[in-house]
Amino acid sequence: MDKLDFVIVGPEVIKFVFQKQDVEVLPYILESAKLELAKGYLMLLSEIEDSCLAFYGAEASLVLGIMKECTNVKVDENNIESIISSGLWNLVKNKIENYEEFRNDLKQIFENELNKKSFGQAFDKIANGVLEFLDKIGDVDLSPDGVSKLIEGLKSETLKIEEKFPGITTEKATKKPRKKRVKKNKE
């Protein structure tokens, strides 16, 4: 198959007048800009402890970042309120063809990060429990009553894991009967 040799032209800038000013909008968030915008958004969501402050800070940062990357409008944190309340932001975001796709990507990335953190925290708790168990193994009562208590404790912890992570199932511990040893008499 013959390959075509031509210059691929990107999307043309969209122009409109807003409050007697000529505004230009790139109708597509570039991949390089998506990466930086997503990193900043996720950083704000994860590093600020106050959930409301984190969310609104991340949203404001995203608006400012997109305005800076995709328009000719001079923006800073002092005019974010004006950009949104004047309707300029709605006009701009509606002209960006891949805005909704980018928002869906952000949601997916955030959910993946949240799942990783949840799994990591659960794994840390389990690992710490195992380490505690190993530290105390020397103190374990290996009498029949002690072993029964140990098995009940393990069953209890297993149930807690199954409740916390419903998709995980564990096999129930069952006692298998021991084979009786027969002593051989030497004759």
N, C-alpha and C positions, 0 to 999 in steps of 0.2 A: 504494500500500500504506500502510495506517495504521500509524503508529509507536506503540509501547507506551511509556507513561510510568509507570515504576515505579522504586523504589529497589532496586538489586541488592545483595544481602546477601553479604558475604564469608564465608569458611569459619569455622565456630565453633571456638573454642579446645577442645582435647582436654585433659581433666583425668585425672590418675592419681596414685596415692600411691606415693612412693619413699622408703624409709627413714623412714616416718612423716611425710613432708612432702607437701603438696599441690603437685604440679608441673603447670603449665599449658604446653601446646605449641600454637603456631600451626601448623596442619598444612600450611602453604604458605610457602615462602620468597618474600617479596615481590620484585618486579622491582627496586625501588630498592636493596634489600639485596643482591640477586644482583650488581648492578653493583659495589658497594663491596667485597663479598667476593671477587669475581673479580679486581679490581684489586689488592687486597692480596696475594692468593695468587700472582698472576703476578709482582708486584714482588719478593716474597721469592724465588721461583724464579729470577728473572733477575739479581738484584743480589748474591746470595751466591755466592761462587765455589765453595765446598765443596758438591758436589752433594747429599750425604747431609744435611748441615746445612740446606741450602736446602729439600729435600723435606720433612723432618720438621718444620721450622719453619713451612713453608707449610701443612702438614696440621694442625698444632696451632692455627695462626692461624685456619684455616677452622672447626675444631671450636668454638673460643672464639667466633668471630663468629656462627656459627649459633645457638649456645646463647644468646648475648646478644640476637640479633634475634628468635628464635622461642620463647624460654622465659621464665619468671619466675625462673629460677635465677641467683643472683649468681655471676658468673664472673670470674676473672682468671688470669693465667699461672701463678700459684702453685698453683691447684687443677686444672689440666688433667689431671694424672696420675690424680687421684681421680675426676674425671668419667668418664674412659675406663675405668679398672680396675674401678670399682664397677658398671659395666654401664649407668649412666645414659645415656651417649652413645648406646649401641645402642638403648635404648628410645626416646629422642628422635628419632633419625634414622629409625627405622622408622615413626614416626608422621607424618613429613613427606612428603606425597604426591609432591612434585616434587624430592625430594633426588637421586634417580638421574638425572633429567633435567638437573639442575644440574651434577652431576658430569660427565655427557657433554658438556655445554656447555663446562665448564672444559677438558676434554681437547681439544676442537675448537679452542678459543681458543689454548691452549698450542701445539698443532701448527701453527696458522696463524702464530703469532709465530715459532716455530722456523723455519718455511719462509721467512718474510720475512727473518730474520736470515741464514740460509744463502744465500739468493739475493743479499742485499745484500753479504755478504762475498765471494761469488764475483764479483759485478759489480765490487766494489772492486779485486779482484786483476786482473781483466781490464782494467779502466780504467787501473790503474797500469802494467800491461804495455804497453798502447797508448801511454801517455805516455812510457814509457821508450823504446819503439820510435821515437816521433816525435822524441825528443831525440837519438837516435842516427842518424836517417835521413841526416844530412849525412855520416856516416862510412861509409855503405853503399858497398860495392864493386859498381859497376854493370857490371863485366865479365861475360862469359858464366859464368865459374866463380863469381863473387860472387852473381849472380842465382840460379844453381842452389842454392848454399848457403842463400840467403834462402828459396827455395821449400821446401827440405827442412826448414828451421827452422819455417816456418809450418805445414807438414804435421804436424810433431812437436807443436807447440802445439795444433793442432786436435784431434789424437788425445787429448791430455791433457784438453781440454774435453769431448770426447765420453765419455771414461771417467768424469769427475767428474759429468757430467750425462747419463745414458744416454738420456733422452728427447729430447735435442737432437741433431739430425743436421745435418751440414754437407755441402755439395757438395764433392766432391773437385776439387782444382785440376787442370786439364788444360791442357797447352800446346797452343794452337791454332797450326797452321802459319801463318806470315806470308805474305802475298801478296808476290810478287816485284815490285819496282818496275822498270818499264821506262823507260829514259831515251829521251826523244824527241830525235832529232837534228834540229837546225834545218838545213834545206837551203835 
